[in-house]
Amino acid sequence: MSAAATSSRHWHGLALAALGAFAFAGKAIIVKLAYRYGVDAVTLIMYRMLFSLPLFALLAWWSGRGRPRLSARDWGIVAGLGFSGYYLASFLDFAGLQYITAGLERLILYLNPTFVLAIAMLRFGHRVDARQVAAMALAYLGIVLVFGHEATLAGSDVMLGALLVFASAVSYAIYLVASGEVVARIGSLRLTGLATSIACVLCLAQFVLVRPLAAALVAPQVIWLSLLNAVLCTFVPVLFVMMAIERIGATLAAQTGMIGPLATIGMGVLILGEPFNGWIAAGTALVIAGIWLLARTGAARRTATR
């Protein structure tokens, strides 16, 4: 491959990673806008998954062409991953957004690498060095600053919302750790398509079981926002990030994704009228710096062990 082609592939990868991060960042904004029309979390996530299901089912079919059929054991693993990574994590996230700002939600979710590291330490006995501990402490200090400021403005419900989003991040971290054992065998796009399709079915079943069908009668704005959420903030960024990883690798794609929290906070201020001041700016900077240092330390350790 020529130098010009390599450079073009690199910049295309960066652009895809940035667009994917920005699209992911818009999810919380759309959810907060939909809540203004009196819809609850169960109904809102049902509509998001209803519109997402055909897209991810098509992705699962397309990425599975020519590949071996899944065994019963594989289907069980995929079902478990779909439950943890996309059903439970999504529902807890939507529920938490009823009580906290989009900016705080995105910062909490951005702590995901720290949860992955903790699970790997407990599950596989991975060692954590002092630099990783310092990076994690820096990130959590940032969350404490933003959380404390928001609690003074919004009251006790902030604790409930933060705990729900924390639980969402932990649930998704479990998915990431567990999926590492099967993604090479199944394929990343195929696994994403199948696991998300299962999660979509679970969300639809949840609505049928706990809500009357009349609850599906919502404001037209909720329908359009849910469609936008399903396509632009769910399906499209998954493809963009996967395409970016193919071009520039997972590490650089993840580093580019650091614009996500900044994008969510910016859109929260401009679109939702959420507050922004020195406390939030300082907390955001600490979280991003902590995760960046954690990623940098992890990359250095992987290089040293090769």
N, C-alpha and C positions, 0 to 999 in steps of 0.2 A: 504494500500500500504506500502511495506517495506521501510526502510530507504534507502537501496541500490537502489530500484526502483525509489524512490522520487529524490535521488541525480542524477540518470541517466536521469530522465525526465527533471530536472533542467538544466543540462549541455547540453542536446540535444536542449532545448529551447534557451539557450544562443547562441549555435552554429548556429541555424536556424536564429535567429535575426541578428547575425553578418553577416552571408552570405547574408541575404536579404538586409541589409544596404549596403554591399559592391556591390551587384548586382545593386541596385538602383543608387549607385554612378557612375557606369560605363556608365549610359545613356548619360550624358553630354559629356563624352569623345567620344563616338561613334558618336554622332551628330556632334561634332566639326570635327572629321575625315571625315565624309560624306560631310561636306561643302567644303572640299578641292577639291572635284570633280565637283564643279560648280552647285550643285543642290540648289534649293530654299526651304524655310520652308514649303510651301504648298505641294510641291511634296514629300519632305522628310517625313513629318508626314503622308501623304497618304500611303506611303509604310509601315511605322511602323504600322499603324492601319489596313492595309490590311492583314498583317501577324498576327496581334494580334486578329482579329475578330473571326476566328474559335476557338481559344483557350478560349476566354472569353465567346463565345456563348455556348461552351461545358461546361464551368464552371457554367453558369447560368442554363443550363438544369440539370446538375448533382446535384447541390445544391437545385434545386427546386422540385426534385422528392418527391412525397408524401405530398407536401405542398399545401395549398389552392391556387387557381388561383388569380391573382391580379385583383383588381377592376379597373374600368376606372380611378378613382381618383389616385390609386396607380401608374398606368402606367404614368399618368401625372407628378406625383412627381418624379418617376424614370427618366423620360425623362429630367426634369429640372435639376436633379442632374447630369445626364450624360453630359448635356450641360456645366454646370458650372465646375464640378470637373474633367472631363476628356477631353472634347473637347476644351473648351476655355482655361483652364489652360495649357493644353499640347501645343496648338498652340502658345500661348503667350510665353511660355517657349522656344520653338524651335526658334521662331522669335528673342527673346532676345539673344540667344546663337550665333547669327550671329555677335554680337557687343561686347560681353564681354567674359572673360575667363570662363572656366568650374568651376574654383575654386570660383570665385565671384558669379556665378549663384547658386552653391550649398549653399553657405553661405546665400544668400538672401532667397532661398527656406527654409532654416533651421529656418528662423524667423517665420515660419508658426504658431507656438503656440502663438506668440504675436498677430497675426491677429485674431486668434480664440478667444483670450481673449478680444480683442477690440470689435469684433462683438457681443460676448456674453454680454458685458457690455452695448452696444447700444441696442441690441435686447431684452435682458431679464432683464436689469437693474442690472446685477451682479456688486458687488463692487470690486474695485481693491485697495489693500492695498499698503503701502509704500514699502514693500519688493518686491512686484511684479513690481512696477514702477521702482525700482532700478535695478532689473534684466533685465527689458526691455531696460533701458537706457544703461546698460553695453553691451548688445547685439548690439544695434544700433550704439554705439560708435565703436564697432569692424567693422561693415559694413562701417562706414564713413572712417575709416583708410584704409581698403582694396580698397574701391571705389576711394578715393582720390589718392592713389598710382597708381591705374590702369588708372585713368583719365589723369594723367601726362604722361603716356606712350602711350595710345591709342587715346587720343583726345576726341572730343565732342560726338562721337558715343557711348561712354560708358554710358552716361546719358540715351540715348534712350534704349539701351539694358537693363540697370538696371531697368528702369521704366517698360519695358515689363515684366521682370521677377517678379518685385514687383506685377504687376497686376495679373500675373499667380498665385502667392502665395495667393493673396487675393481671387481670384476666387476659389482656392482649399479650402481655409478656409471657404468660404461660403458653399461649399459642405459638409465639415466636420460638421459644426454647424447644417445645415439643415438635414443631414442624421441621426443625433442622434435621431430624432423624429420618424423615420420609420425603422431603422435597426433592432430593437427588433421584429417588426412585420414581416418584409420581410426576415431577416437573412443577416448577413454581407457578406458572400460569394455570395449569390444570388443577393444581391444588387450590389456588385462589378461587377459580371458577366453581369448583365443586363445593368447597367449604362455605363460600358465601351463598351459594344457592341453597344449601341446607339451612343456613342461618335465616335466609329469606322465608323459607317454609315455616321455620319455628316462630318467626315474628308474626306471620299471618295466622298460624294456629293459636298463638297467644292472644291475639285480638279476638278471634272467634270464641275462645274459651272464657275470657274475662270481661268482654264488653258486648252489649247488645249490638246487633247489626245496625241499628239506628245511629250508633255513635260514628258510623262512617260518613254520615251526612255532615260535612264540614264546609267552612267558607271556601269559595273557589280559590282564594289566594293560597290556602293551605295546599290544595292540589297542585297548583303551579309551582309553589316553593318546593314541595316534595319531589316533583319531577325534576326540577333543577338540581336538587340535592342528590338525587339518585344518579343522574347522568354526569353533571359537571363536577360534583364534589365527591363522588364515590367511584364510579366506573372509569371515567376519563383519567383521573390521577393515578389509579392503579396501573393502567396501561402506560402512562407517561413515565412513571417511576421505573417500571420494568424495562422499558425501552432505554431509559437513561442508564440503568445499571449495565445493560449490554454494551453501551458505548464508553462509559467512563468508570465503571466499577461501583461496587456498593459503598465503599468508603467515601469517595468524592460525591456520590449522589446523596448520601446521608448528610455530609457537610453542607451541601447546597440547600438541603431541606431545612437548615437553620433559619431561613427566612420565614418559615411557617409561623412561629409565634409572633414575629414582628408584623407579619401580614394580618394575622387575626386581630391583634391589638389595634393596628391602624384602622382596619375595617370596622372594628367595634366602636372606636371613637367617632369615625366619620358617618357610619350608617346607623348605629344603635344609640349613639350619644353616650357611650360609656366613659367614665372618668379616666383621665390620664394626668399623672403628676410625677414629681420627683421620686416618690416611694415606688410607684409602679415601674418607672424607668430603671431605677436601681435594682429592683427585684428581677426584672426581665434580663438585665445585663448579667446579673449573677447566675441565673439559670442557664442562659446561653453559654456563658463562659465555662461553667461547670461541666456541661454536657460536651462542649468542644474539647476541653481538657481530658475528659473521660475517653472520648473517641480517639484522641491523639495518643493517649497512654496505651489504649488497647491496641492501636495499630503498631505502636513501637514494640510492644510485647510480642505480637504475632511475627513481626519482622525478625526479632531477636531469636525466636525459637525455630526459625526455618533452617 
